[in-house]
Amino acid sequence: MNRTIIIINVVTFLVVAFVAIQMKGSISHERTNTSERINTMLKKARYLENTGDFIEAGSAYSLLAKNASPKDKAIAERGRRRMAALALVSRFPMDAAALAASNLLVAELQADGGDNAVVAALLLHAVAIADGQEDSIDRLVADQSLVELAPWKDWLLGAQYFYAGHALKAVPHLEEVVTLQKKYMPGFLLYGNALSLTGDVSGAVTALESALSLGAGRDGYGSLGRAHLRAQQWPEAVKNLDRAHTLGKPEIVLQKELGFALFQMGSFAQSARAYRGAYTLDRNPSTLLMAVLSLRKGKMEEEALRLLQDIDADAMPRALYERGRALAEIGRTEEARAVLMQYVTAAEATPAERLRVQEIKAMLE
């Protein structure tokens, strides 16, 4: 009997010990998995930060903060604040909401110290520029504390020069951005636009194609189309502007640019269609007149006459001229004469209109 009890006790002890060892191994394994998961999340956040994708990096740091130990959570929170600040710097020009958010962030970043304090300094420069403070650009250029943030300092300078209408000054700064940040899509996009404005179409196309490869989407195709437009490369302009048009809601400027490029290509019906699309958005008679000119250039006089009915001739006498010429083209001579005489009476403003009046008078005599 005693021997049986001893055997039972030994077996029980062995079972308990085995279970304890298994539980300890399981807990250890779980801790290892958790640690690996946290490290993976941190690496992802830092990778996104290094590529300049501050919005996604901020989301990654926020997710990390929810799952990490107190020590890692503090790292994640600092990262989240840093990404919020850099996202504001990259959003140029700043609006009122961005300025308000910046003022709140600066104190937190300064309290964090280290890298975040440097980011706070850059953010203060961005705020000063957005506020239009005197010598704000000179102070940014002279600030040697921003060495670690060189690409974002150059981004701020390049964007400021670009939006102030100084594309030539913007180019070297934006070139530095894309040299240091080879996956920063906004940098390539703005760099391409700046090159396009300076006349370097080849360089612009290369930069904008890089932006598209990084996901620039509609903005990239629109910018690429404009670069070809400036170079009078009409087929390429049409291809890219049309692609941009199909990727989002209609835009007035985009449709006008597409209409112009189609006109230059000789696609007059399509040009008129693009201008009519723009007119539905801006309701500007001059836009509809461009559609009329496209139709008339394509010898589609009847359709041009129908569009001219929607233009107030009192507000735009040029409509009378185009109506009279269209009537003349389809053989309605007497109507054409009457309409052109109306134009002669109404149009005595600009030198171009006076010249047309003289031509009409000579034609009617």
JOFENLIN-V496861 format. One record per backbone hydrogen bond with DSSP energy under -0.5 kcal/mol. CO is the residue of the C=O (numbers start at 1). NH is the residue of the N-H. If there is no record, write none. Layout:
BEGIN
co=CO nh=NH
co=CO nh=NH
END
This chain:
BEGIN
co=1 nh=5
co=2 nh=6
co=3 nh=7
co=4 nh=8
co=5 nh=9
co=6 nh=10
co=7 nh=11
co=8 nh=12
co=9 nh=13
co=10 nh=14
co=11 nh=15
co=12 nh=16
co=13 nh=17
co=14 nh=18
co=15 nh=19
co=16 nh=20
co=17 nh=21
co=18 nh=22
co=19 nh=23
co=20 nh=24
co=21 nh=25
co=22 nh=26
co=23 nh=27
co=24 nh=28
co=25 nh=29
co=26 nh=30
co=27 nh=31
co=28 nh=32
co=29 nh=33
co=30 nh=34
co=31 nh=35
co=32 nh=36
co=33 nh=37
co=34 nh=38
co=35 nh=39
co=36 nh=40
co=37 nh=41
co=38 nh=42
co=39 nh=43
co=40 nh=44
co=41 nh=45
co=42 nh=46
co=43 nh=47
co=44 nh=48
co=45 nh=49
co=46 nh=50
co=47 nh=51
co=48 nh=52
co=48 nh=53
co=49 nh=52
co=52 nh=54
co=53 nh=57
co=54 nh=58
co=55 nh=59
co=56 nh=60
co=57 nh=61
co=58 nh=62
co=59 nh=63
co=60 nh=64
co=61 nh=65
co=62 nh=66
co=63 nh=67
co=64 nh=67
co=64 nh=68
co=69 nh=73
co=70 nh=74
co=71 nh=75
co=72 nh=76
co=73 nh=77
co=74 nh=78
co=75 nh=79
co=76 nh=80
co=77 nh=81
co=78 nh=82
co=79 nh=83
co=80 nh=84
co=81 nh=85
co=82 nh=86
co=83 nh=87
co=84 nh=88
co=85 nh=89
co=86 nh=90
co=87 nh=91
co=90 nh=92
co=95 nh=99
co=96 nh=100
co=97 nh=101
co=98 nh=102
co=99 nh=103
co=100 nh=104
co=101 nh=105
co=102 nh=106
co=103 nh=107
co=104 nh=108
co=105 nh=109
co=106 nh=110
co=107 nh=111
co=108 nh=112
co=109 nh=113
co=113 nh=116
co=113 nh=117
co=114 nh=117
co=114 nh=118
co=115 nh=119
co=116 nh=120
co=117 nh=121
co=118 nh=122
co=119 nh=123
co=120 nh=124
co=121 nh=125
co=122 nh=126
co=123 nh=127
co=124 nh=128
co=125 nh=129
co=126 nh=130
co=127 nh=131
co=128 nh=133
co=129 nh=132
co=133 nh=136
co=135 nh=139
co=136 nh=140
co=137 nh=141
co=138 nh=142
co=139 nh=143
co=140 nh=143
co=142 nh=144
co=143 nh=146
co=144 nh=147
co=146 nh=149
co=147 nh=150
co=149 nh=152
co=149 nh=153
co=150 nh=154
co=151 nh=155
co=152 nh=156
co=153 nh=157
co=154 nh=158
co=155 nh=159
co=156 nh=160
co=157 nh=161
co=158 nh=162
co=159 nh=163
co=160 nh=164
co=161 nh=166
co=162 nh=165
co=165 nh=167
co=166 nh=170
co=167 nh=171
co=168 nh=172
co=169 nh=173
co=170 nh=174
co=171 nh=175
co=172 nh=176
co=173 nh=177
co=174 nh=178
co=175 nh=179
co=176 nh=180
co=177 nh=181
co=180 nh=182
co=181 nh=184
co=183 nh=185
co=184 nh=187
co=184 nh=188
co=185 nh=189
co=186 nh=190
co=187 nh=191
co=188 nh=192
co=189 nh=193
co=190 nh=194
co=191 nh=195
co=192 nh=196
co=193 nh=197
co=194 nh=198
co=195 nh=199
co=195 nh=200
co=196 nh=199
co=199 nh=201
co=200 nh=204
co=201 nh=205
co=202 nh=206
co=203 nh=207
co=204 nh=208
co=205 nh=209
co=206 nh=210
co=207 nh=211
co=208 nh=212
co=209 nh=213
co=210 nh=214
co=211 nh=216
co=212 nh=215
co=216 nh=219
co=216 nh=220
co=217 nh=221
co=218 nh=222
co=219 nh=223
co=220 nh=224
co=221 nh=225
co=222 nh=226
co=223 nh=227
co=224 nh=228
co=225 nh=229
co=226 nh=230
co=227 nh=231
co=228 nh=233
co=229 nh=232
co=232 nh=234
co=233 nh=237
co=234 nh=238
co=235 nh=239
co=236 nh=240
co=237 nh=241
co=238 nh=242
co=239 nh=243
co=240 nh=244
co=241 nh=245
co=242 nh=246
co=243 nh=247
co=244 nh=247
co=245 nh=248
co=251 nh=255
co=252 nh=256
co=253 nh=257
co=254 nh=258
co=255 nh=259
co=256 nh=260
co=257 nh=261
co=258 nh=262
co=259 nh=263
co=260 nh=264
co=261 nh=265
co=262 nh=266
co=262 nh=267
co=263 nh=266
co=266 nh=268
co=267 nh=271
co=268 nh=272
co=269 nh=273
co=270 nh=274
co=271 nh=275
co=272 nh=276
co=273 nh=277
co=274 nh=278
co=275 nh=279
co=276 nh=280
co=277 nh=281
co=278 nh=281
co=278 nh=282
co=279 nh=283
co=283 nh=285
co=284 nh=287
co=284 nh=288
co=285 nh=289
co=286 nh=290
co=287 nh=291
co=288 nh=292
co=289 nh=293
co=290 nh=294
co=291 nh=295
co=292 nh=296
co=293 nh=297
co=294 nh=298
co=295 nh=300
co=296 nh=299
co=299 nh=301
co=300 nh=304
co=301 nh=305
co=302 nh=306
co=303 nh=307
co=304 nh=308
co=305 nh=309
co=306 nh=309
co=307 nh=310
co=308 nh=311
co=310 nh=312
co=311 nh=313
co=312 nh=316
co=316 nh=319
co=317 nh=320
co=317 nh=321
co=318 nh=322
co=319 nh=323
co=320 nh=324
co=321 nh=325
co=322 nh=326
co=323 nh=327
co=324 nh=328
co=325 nh=329
co=326 nh=330
co=327 nh=332
co=328 nh=331
co=331 nh=333
co=332 nh=336
co=333 nh=337
co=334 nh=338
co=335 nh=339
co=336 nh=340
co=337 nh=341
co=338 nh=342
co=339 nh=343
co=340 nh=344
co=341 nh=345
co=342 nh=346
co=343 nh=347
co=346 nh=348
co=350 nh=354
co=351 nh=355
co=352 nh=356
co=353 nh=357
co=354 nh=358
co=355 nh=359
co=356 nh=360
co=357 nh=361
co=358 nh=362
co=359 nh=363
co=360 nh=364
co=361 nh=365
END
